[in-house]
């Protein structure tokens, strides 16, 4: 959907970058808490953040395998995030 798609993907990629840099699953929620003070998300947007973050995780994982093969030190984290991202709970303050 062109109404929400670009915003959700951009935000989800930012949330994933926060996770990637920090390595901490709480940091994306903290980022979103502050982001929501500036721009309230719709329920549809919130519901799709996990899917977009998971897609980003797959993309980053594929690139890691392609470029680093057996010398990949990040893959254990990426594989653990694959299980944790769908369980990540984001909340919306808007209706």
N, C-alpha and C positions, 0 to 999 in steps of 0.2 A: 504494500500500500504506500503510495507516494506521499500521503499525509504524514504518517508516523515513521515510515521506514528509515529515511535518511537520519532523522534525529535519534532514533533508537539504536541504529547501527553505530553511529558516531559515539554516542554515550556509552554503549556497551564496549566498544573498542577502547575507550578511555578507561572504563572500569577495569577492563582486562589489563591494560598497561599499568594501572595502579597495582593490581594483583601481581603482575609479572615483576615489577620493580621491588615491591615490598615483600612478596612471598607470603603475605598474610591475608587470609580470607576475610578478615574483618575490615580491612582497609577500603575495599570497594563500597561496602555499606556506609562507612564513614564519609567517603567522598560524596556518595549519593545524598546523604543527609544534608550536607552543605549545599550541594547543587540544587536540591529541592527548595531551598530558601530563596533561590533566584528564579527558578522555573519549576512550577508544579507539574508533575507527570500525570498523565491519565492512567487509569487502570490497565488499559491495553498496552501502553508503553511499558509499564512496570512488568506486566506478565511476559513480555517478549525480551526483556533484558537477558535473562538466563540463556535463552536459545541463541541470541546473538553472541554472547560471551563464549558459549560452548563452541560455536562455529569458529570463532577467532582462535580458541584453544586448539582446535583441529588444524587450522591453517598454520599456526605457529609450530605445532608438533610436526606437521608434514615438512615444513621448511627446515626444521632442526634435523630431521632424519635425512633429508636430501643433502644438506650442506655439511653435516657433521658425522653422519653415519654412526659407527661404533664408538667414536670419541665423544659422544653426546652426554654431557653431565646434567643437562636440563630435563631430559626425558622423564626421569622419575617424578619430578614435580609436575610436569605436564600431565602425566598419567594419573597422578593423584588429584589434580584439578579437574580432570575429566569426570571423576566421581563426585567431587565436591561442588562444582559449579551448578549442576541441576538442583542441588539441595539448598543453594544460596537463597535466602529469603530477602527480597526487597519489598519495601512497603511504600505505598503512596499516601500522601496526606490529602490528596484531592479525591473527589468522588468519581 
